[in-house]
Structure formats: C-alpha cells, structure tokens
Amino acid sequence: MANGSITPDDRADTSDHIVYFCSEIFNFSVISGALFILIFIISVIGNSLLLCVLVIYEDLKNVTNIFVLNLACSDLVFTVTLPLWATDHLHHWVFGDFFCKFITAAYFVGLYSSVILLTAMTVDRFITVVLHSWPSNPVWKKRGVVGACAAAWVISVAASLPDALKMKVVDDWNKKFYCEPSTDGSDVELGYYLQVSLLFFLPFAIIVFCYSAILKTVLQPSNRRRHRTVVVVLCIVAAFFICWGPYNIILVIMTLYEPTDCKVKQRLDIAHHICRILAFSHCCMNPLLYMLSQKLRKHLWQLLHCDGDGGNDDTAAFITLEETAE
C-alpha cells in the first residue's frame, strides 16, 4: 500500500512508462497520511468507548448487541493498520517484511469481517421482521448469531491470508522501501475480481434484497410501530456501502482501464485517493451512528461521570427488534 493501495490498481502504474512523466497536482501522500492519523484517533476513541458501554451497561446476550460488539472489534482491527499506512505515505515503509504481511492481513480481516457481519446482521433483521411468524427458540437463535460471528472471523482470516502472503517489501530507484504485492498478472486480477464479487457485491445484493422486504413490511400501516427498530441498522449498513462502494468501483475501473493521457490519469488518481480516504473513514462511523441512541448516550455519560440522565429511554432511536416484539 505504498503511496497507493494494496489492490491491483497500483500495479497498472508500473506497466506503462508514460505515467512517470505525469506530474501530481496535489501531494496526496501527505494528505492521506495526515487523514489516516486523524481517522485512527477518532476510531480508537469512539470504538473503545462503545465497547466499554456494551460490556459494562448492555446485555451481551442480546442479538443486536452481539453484532455491535463484533463490528466494533472489526473496526478496531482495521484501525490498527492506519498508523503504519500513514507512516508509509508520509515517509516510506520502515517496518520490515513481517509487518508488511501482518498489517495487510489485519487490513483485510477488518474489511472482510465488517462485510460478513453486516450481511449476517441484515439477514437476522430480515428473519425477525419479515419472517416473524416462523417459530424460533431464543436460545438457538443466540447460538446461531454467535456461530455466524465466529464464522465471519474464520472466513475473514482465511480470505486475508492469500492477500497477505503476496505482499513483500520492495525498494525503488531512490532506495525507499514500500509494502507492495510481490506478483502481478492474470492470477492476481482474477483473485481480485472474485474477492470483490464474493465479499462486496454479493453481500450488497443480499442486503438490498433483505432491506427491500424489511421496508415493505415495516411501512405497512399495521407495522408502523416497527419503523424505528430498523432505522439505525439500516444507517449502519448504508454507511458501510456509501464509504466503501465508490472505492471498490474505482478499483474496478482502474483495473479494467489503463489511461494513456496524463490529464485522465490525474483525474483517476484524484478520484482514487478521495474514495480511499472515504472508505478508510468508515471505521469511525459506527460509534457516531450508535450515539443516535439516547440510551447509549446515557450510558456514555455515566461512563464518563458526566451529569445528566442522558434523556428518556422511551424515545431512544436504537431499539432492538426483540424489545419491540415484546
């Protein structure tokens, strides 16, 4: 991810010598490095506070809280990679080959686990709201959710290993070191297409289907009371795809299209850098969305020993479907 990305888009930069004569309009390495540090600080504070609130004040047997806990851990796993990538952008890679592979694995584990957990969370909402007439045992349901979260982590780790093993430290003509893929070609591009298809666009299609059915159900006059129960979960899912969607799209474009004109390449590079910053900022979005809940804000005030009762829980925006069903 040296001054670029660990995805196939940067490999195209070395395939055509014309790009070396294209001057940069902005120094995105410095901008990206500084923003990565800012995102790291916000994410660590936000997700750590969220974990403390969940562990101290919330019922961790609750299905929604189990998902929220795992998503916060996923965000933190992704967050720990940011200082190293920031150093890479501001200077160059100084952490050696082991950390090049390790941090790449952590990067993908955080990304993949978020996608899988959000998909599982959405399917759970679909079953609860749309298929609410299905008989369900609460104990088995919670076991199923725990199993889904464990599977998300196992799949994420397994999927990240090939990406991590392809990374190595390389140096350029200026004797600066970068953490980049050690191979390129059709096998890497095929793997990238499968990765994007199975771990981004397929979950996106599942989530769109589930939420179409959920919204159709909750917007019926007899179910208007349930409308609040899916709003925050929908916002969490929407935030992920708003942040990561443009980045994945631009990566596909840069993989399929190799510009030969400097102006076109500069515009594509600018779009790539902006979309990547937006994507990486997602790890600090979820704590902000969870704070829509007056109940969670109240717990946060208590945790920080602030005055005030944090508001009336009856008006909380974050209400689990299990609570509403009762």
CORQUIZI-V626096 format. One record per backbone hydrogen bond with DSSP energy under -1.0 kcal/mol. CO is the residue of the C=O (numbers start at 1). NH is the residue of the N-H. Records with the same first field share a line. If there is no record, write none. Layout:
CO->NH  NH
This chain:
7->10
12->15
16->19
17->20
18->21
19->22
26->28
27->31
28->32
29->33
30->34
31->35
32->36
33->37
34->38
35->39
36->40
37->41
38->42
39->43
40->44
41->45
42->46
43->47
44->48
45->49
46->50
47->51
48->52
49->53
50->54
51->55
52->56
53->57  58
59->62
62->66
63->67
64->68
65->69
66->70
67->71
68->72
69->73
70->74
71->75
72->76
73->77
74->78
75->79
76->80
78->81
79->82
81->85
82->86
83->87
84->88
85->89
86->90
87->91
96->100
97->101
98->102
99->103
100->104
101->105
102->106
103->107
104->108
105->109
106->110
107->111
108->112
109->113
110->114
111->115
112->116
113->117
114->118
115->119
116->120
117->121
118->122
119->123
120->124
121->125
122->126
123->127
124->128
125->129
126->130  131
131->134
137->141
138->142
139->143
140->144
141->145
142->146
143->147
144->148
145->149
146->150
147->151
148->152
149->153
150->154
151->155
152->156
153->157
154->158
155->159
156->160
157->161
160->164
161->165
162->166
164->167
166->182
168->180
170->178
172->175
176->172
177->93
178->170
180->168
185->189
186->190
187->191
188->192
189->193
190->194
191->195
192->196
193->197
194->198
195->199
196->201
197->202
200->204
201->205
202->206
203->207
204->208
205->209
206->210
207->211
208->212
209->213
210->214
211->215
212->216
213->217
214->218
215->219
217->220
220->223
223->226
224->227
226->229
227->230
230->234
231->235
232->236
233->237
234->238
235->239
236->240
237->241
238->242
239->243
240->244
241->245
244->248
245->249
246->250
247->251
248->252
249->253
250->254
251->255
252->256
253->257
261->265
262->266
263->267
264->268
265->269
266->270
267->271
268->272
269->273
270->274
271->275
272->276
273->277
274->278
275->279
276->280
277->281
279->282
280->283
281->284
282->285
285->289
286->290
287->291
289->292
290->293
293->297
294->298
295->299
296->300
297->301
298->302
299->303
300->304
301->306
302->305
312->315
313->316
320->324
321->325
322->326
